[in-house]
Amino acid sequence: MKYIFLFLLVNFKFFGQAENGNLLLLKVERINNIQIDKYQSELFVIALDTLNVPLKDSGMMPVVIDNFSDVQLEDCKRGKSFDINDGYTTDTFNAVTNYGGDNLEKIIDNLKKMNYLSDIKIKDLLYSKKIKIYYTLISGDYCVGKLTTKNEKNYYDDQKIVILSSPITIDNKYKISKIYAYDVLKSINFNYFMND
């Protein structure tokens, strides 16, 4: 009985609580062997423990950097499900104004400095895709939230999403040891990249 309670406690803490710590930011580049949309790039995060070790089986989660309203952030922190695609909200965007744009600029400026992790080739019946994965460590406050729907392909995994909720710092000196590189690759849902 106490193990069930512990599991529920851990599960409850995972959603809807503001966290402060480090995340592994992944840039996943997809190179298709077709001319239209040949190069595509997306950002995801993986949770790390207090020793900056990737959490096994945590899975990659989409990250929202500068495209959320204050009410969406508050819903995330309170553990209330929300719709991240609600562009018609009348709410304010103070958090985005205060640090969201700066966070996005830091990440964009850092894209070419990220550490290389791996190349993976995926083939399907129509064409092949090459996936290149890069990573860096980001630090700051964030919230793991739950979306009301998962109809958008960007938010595919159990409706989980991460909102960066403070100014961040970036550490390119962080290196994933070979022991944990496999855990990172295992957390990536490669089926996601088979969709166009």
C-alpha positions as CSV (number, residue, x, y, z in Angstrom):
1,M,0.0,0.0,0.0
2,K,2.8,2.5,0.8
3,Y,4.4,1.8,-2.6
4,I,1.1,2.8,-4.3
5,F,1.0,6.0,-2.3
6,L,4.6,6.8,-3.2
7,F,3.8,6.2,-6.9
8,L,0.8,8.5,-6.7
9,L,2.8,11.2,-4.9
10,V,5.6,11.1,-7.6
11,N,3.0,11.2,-10.4
12,F,1.2,14.1,-8.8
13,K,4.4,16.1,-8.4
14,F,5.4,15.6,-12.0
15,F,2.5,17.5,-13.5
16,G,1.7,21.1,-12.7
17,Q,4.5,22.1,-10.4
18,A,7.0,24.8,-10.9
19,E,10.5,23.3,-10.9
20,N,13.9,25.0,-10.7
21,G,16.8,23.2,-12.2
22,N,18.4,21.9,-15.4
23,L,16.9,20.5,-18.5
24,L,18.6,18.9,-21.5
25,L,17.6,21.0,-24.5
26,L,17.7,18.9,-27.7
27,K,17.7,20.2,-31.2
28,V,16.6,17.5,-33.6
29,E,17.2,18.2,-37.3
30,R,15.5,16.1,-39.9
31,I,16.9,16.0,-43.4
32,N,14.6,14.4,-46.0
33,N,15.7,13.2,-49.4
34,I,13.0,15.3,-51.0
35,Q,13.2,18.9,-52.2
36,I,10.2,20.4,-50.3
37,D,10.8,20.8,-46.6
38,K,14.2,19.2,-47.0
39,Y,15.5,20.5,-43.7
40,Q,13.4,20.7,-40.5
41,S,14.5,21.5,-37.0
42,E,12.6,21.2,-33.7
43,L,13.5,21.7,-30.0
44,F,12.6,19.4,-27.2
45,V,13.7,18.9,-23.6
46,I,14.5,15.9,-21.4
47,A,14.2,16.1,-17.6
48,L,17.5,15.7,-15.6
49,D,17.9,14.6,-12.1
50,T,19.8,16.7,-9.5
51,L,23.2,15.3,-10.8
52,N,22.3,16.3,-14.3
53,V,21.7,12.7,-15.4
54,P,18.9,12.2,-17.9
55,L,15.9,10.6,-16.2
56,K,15.4,7.1,-17.6
57,D,12.2,6.7,-19.6
58,S,11.1,10.3,-19.0
59,G,10.7,10.9,-22.7
60,M,11.3,14.1,-24.7
61,M,8.8,16.9,-24.2
62,P,8.1,19.8,-26.5
63,V,9.2,23.1,-24.9
64,V,7.4,26.5,-25.1
65,I,9.8,29.4,-24.9
66,D,8.0,32.6,-25.9
67,N,4.5,31.7,-27.1
68,F,2.3,31.4,-24.0
69,S,0.0,33.7,-22.0
70,D,0.2,34.4,-18.3
71,V,-3.0,32.4,-17.6
72,Q,-1.6,29.4,-19.5
73,L,1.6,29.6,-17.3
74,E,-0.5,29.8,-14.1
75,D,-2.7,26.9,-15.2
76,C,0.5,24.9,-15.8
77,K,1.8,25.7,-12.3
78,R,-1.5,24.8,-10.6
79,G,-1.7,21.5,-12.4
80,K,-4.7,22.5,-14.4
81,S,-4.9,21.3,-18.1
82,F,-4.8,24.0,-20.7
83,D,-4.8,24.6,-24.4
84,I,-1.5,26.0,-25.6
85,N,-2.9,26.7,-29.1
86,D,-5.5,29.1,-27.8
87,G,-4.3,32.2,-29.8
88,Y,-7.5,34.1,-29.0
89,T,-7.0,34.5,-25.3
90,T,-7.6,38.0,-23.9
91,D,-5.0,37.4,-21.2
92,T,-1.7,39.3,-20.7
93,F,1.7,38.1,-21.9
94,N,3.8,39.7,-19.1
95,A,6.1,36.6,-18.7
96,V,6.8,36.5,-22.4
97,T,7.5,40.3,-22.4
98,N,9.8,40.1,-19.4
99,Y,11.9,37.1,-20.4
100,G,10.4,35.0,-23.1
101,G,11.9,36.9,-26.0
102,D,15.3,37.0,-24.3
103,N,15.2,33.2,-23.8
104,L,14.3,32.6,-27.4
105,E,17.1,34.9,-28.5
106,K,19.6,33.1,-26.3
107,I,18.6,29.8,-27.7
108,I,18.7,30.9,-31.3
109,D,22.1,32.5,-30.8
110,N,23.3,29.2,-29.3
111,L,21.9,26.8,-31.9
112,K,25.2,26.4,-33.8
113,K,27.2,26.0,-30.6
114,M,25.2,23.0,-29.3
115,N,27.0,19.7,-28.7
116,Y,26.6,16.9,-31.3
117,L,25.1,13.7,-30.0
118,S,24.2,11.4,-32.9
119,D,23.1,10.8,-36.5
120,I,20.3,8.3,-37.1
121,K,19.0,7.2,-40.5
122,I,15.3,6.3,-40.8
123,K,13.8,4.7,-43.9
124,D,10.2,4.2,-44.8
125,L,8.5,3.1,-48.1
126,L,8.6,6.5,-49.7
127,Y,11.9,8.1,-48.7
128,S,14.6,8.1,-46.1
129,K,15.3,10.7,-43.4
130,K,18.4,11.5,-41.6
131,I,18.1,12.7,-38.0
132,K,20.9,14.8,-36.4
133,I,20.7,15.4,-32.7
134,Y,22.4,18.2,-30.8
135,Y,22.1,19.1,-27.1
136,T,23.0,21.6,-24.4
137,L,22.1,22.2,-20.8
138,I,19.7,25.0,-19.9
139,S,19.0,26.2,-16.3
140,G,16.1,28.1,-14.9
141,D,12.5,27.7,-13.7
142,Y,10.1,25.6,-15.7
143,C,6.7,24.0,-15.4
144,V,5.7,20.6,-16.8
145,G,2.1,21.0,-17.8
146,K,-0.7,18.9,-19.2
147,L,-2.6,19.9,-22.4
148,T,-6.3,19.5,-22.8
149,T,-5.8,17.9,-26.3
150,K,-3.0,16.3,-28.2
151,N,-4.4,17.0,-31.7
152,E,-1.3,19.0,-32.8
153,K,1.6,16.8,-33.8
154,N,4.0,19.0,-32.0
155,Y,2.5,18.0,-28.7
156,Y,2.3,14.3,-29.2
157,D,3.5,12.6,-26.0
158,D,0.8,12.1,-23.3
159,Q,-0.1,15.7,-23.7
160,K,3.0,16.8,-21.6
161,I,4.7,20.1,-22.3
162,V,7.3,22.2,-20.7
163,I,7.0,26.0,-20.3
164,L,10.1,27.9,-19.5
165,S,9.0,30.2,-16.7
166,S,12.1,32.4,-15.9
167,P,15.2,33.7,-17.6
168,I,17.5,30.8,-18.5
169,T,21.2,30.2,-18.7
170,I,22.9,27.9,-21.2
171,D,25.9,25.7,-20.5
172,N,27.6,24.2,-23.6
173,K,30.4,22.8,-21.4
174,Y,28.0,20.1,-20.1
175,K,28.8,16.8,-21.8
176,I,26.7,13.6,-21.8
177,S,28.8,10.6,-20.8
178,K,28.6,7.6,-23.1
179,I,26.8,5.7,-20.4
180,Y,23.9,8.2,-20.5
181,A,23.9,8.9,-24.2
182,Y,21.9,5.8,-24.8
183,D,19.3,6.9,-22.2
184,V,18.9,10.2,-24.1
185,L,18.5,8.4,-27.5
186,K,16.0,6.0,-25.9
187,S,13.9,9.0,-24.7
188,I,13.5,10.3,-28.2
189,N,10.3,9.2,-30.0
190,F,11.6,8.6,-33.5
191,N,8.1,7.7,-34.8
192,Y,7.3,11.4,-34.4
193,F,9.8,12.2,-37.1
194,M,8.2,9.9,-39.6
195,N,5.3,12.3,-39.8
196,D,5.4,15.1,-42.3
